[in-house]
Amino acid sequence: MNYFIKAIVSLLKEKTNLQEDEIEKLIEIPPDLKMGDYAFPCYNLSKTLKKPPNIIATELSKTLQATINENLLESPFKKGGLSGITEIKAIGPYLNFFVDKAIFSEMVLKKVSKERDRYGSGNIGLGKPVVIDYSSPNIAKHLAVHHLRSALIGNAIYNVYKTLGYQCVGINHLGDWGTQFGQLIAAYKKWGNENAHESYTVTDLNNLYVKFHQEAEKNPVLEDEAREWFKKLEAGDTEAKEFWQRFKDISLKEFHKIYDMLGIHFDAFIGESFYNTMVEDTIARIKGKGLAKVSEQALIVDLEPYNMPPCLLRKKDDATLYATRDIAAAEYRKKTHDFDKMIYVVGSEQKLHFKQVFKVLELMGDDWANHCVHVDFGLMKFKDGKMSTRKGKVVLLEDLLIDAVERIGKIIEEKNPSLENKDVVANEVGIGAVIFADLCTKRNKDVVFDWDEVLNFEGETGPYVQYTHARLCSILRKYGKPVTTDINYELLSEDEAIILIKNLGRFPSVILKAAELYEPSLICNYLIDVCGNLNRFYNAHRVLSDDEELTKSRILLVDATRQVIKNGINILGMHAPEQM
Ligand code: ARG
């Protein structure tokens, strides 16, 4: 809570019967500066006081104004007999507060300057572990677009929580178990090239897989062979495990390449296979609680009373399932990390799966089941319909990223041919463009990916935010002197400056909200807003001029804005180049 909100809360607490947090939640920022700096709607008081809200607003404004005039409010800013709050006015059902702009600016800009890279961080998460399960692609298949979305959203949520002091554990729950591995081994034994396996790629594995399904249609015996192989694998057979490990190595090599390009990190790669030895115990306990039953030869948990289809634990051929492993994994993670919260970043199509898993955990008596959250997200679509490359084939993520970097490289070549480290910058901006395009849409909506829009330096894009940051860096380079907070804050009194400073002051609360809603898009929208505020300020007022005092003040504002944009960009998982 900033000082002014605290002051407003304490003023209102004394005169109403509302709780502090209730008041804080109700406080709004009026859309127009002229209406005040903060506003408090009186609707909620109307019920208890039995008066219309606008009458309450008028009455309260008078008593509260008297309080501040008498200087009764404790404040570090005794100025002109007032306490930083200069005026309290009723506007309709709202109580509007005006604050001293210079004091406000001083508070915000000093805080940013002091905290620098830490500005926006908090400590509400101290001592609280949070497990985040993200990306989690499947072995022997290409990293799909939804794994990319999950990686980017998960990484941003990880950074948001870390910024708030939580102890984050990022886990890549690889899909490295299941009957399909039996199919793959069977296919490899038949058609794989033993001598060439070193050079095998995920595409080769994928092809084997496709071939298996084509052949199995003609020759159903293949399915039996595959089942045998998976049984062997589950039983720990050496040969089966060797093949499986080989497929895993091939896939991880490709996944790591993409994660490295994106700058995405995991604390652990623990795939579904890891829980293979635990599922028996999990199933035994589910049975022990009387929750399991046999239906059509499969073992299930009946979830009909909760209006859900049954949760499948074991198929009739004894193979365990995705859900069984997720239940085992959740319990293992609770035991290992004693998390305060566990976040699964997985597409909306798995909503039911997670509802079922959480329900089974609850029925098993795991009282932390409601600390598990499924953070779902929509699809990524491409404007021209499919994900198609220049060659007209289905695009691979790696190609998509390379393409973004190449295109940005061309734009930089045109705009700033003498730029040093052009390749590094093109990389940071190209990848940043993809990250931002993915994150800036509310996560449960589908993202429509349009190259021209995504890469535009002037739209609501990553390159635009990065470019604004680089421009601020360039102003500071031109200034060439140290930035100081020892300035005359009255000089930052233009509307454009005040609007910008107010927005800079909002950054910590944006991070909090992004954590609460698992919504990185809030940070994207915030950054777009700040860049807009900055550009309006910059277009209306010269930063560097002969007036030394004024220049010093505006430079401080430029530096604080640069810092906030950089912190936001970094939390999203992007780089903030200083020149581009
Ligand atoms: N591998 C799964 C898929 O590609 C996603 C796994 C998500 N994480 C989890 N704990 N189930 O659909």
Residues whose N, C-alpha, C, O or C-beta is under 5 A from the ligand:
A	BS01	LIG	D133 S135 S136 P137 N138 H173 G175 D326 V346
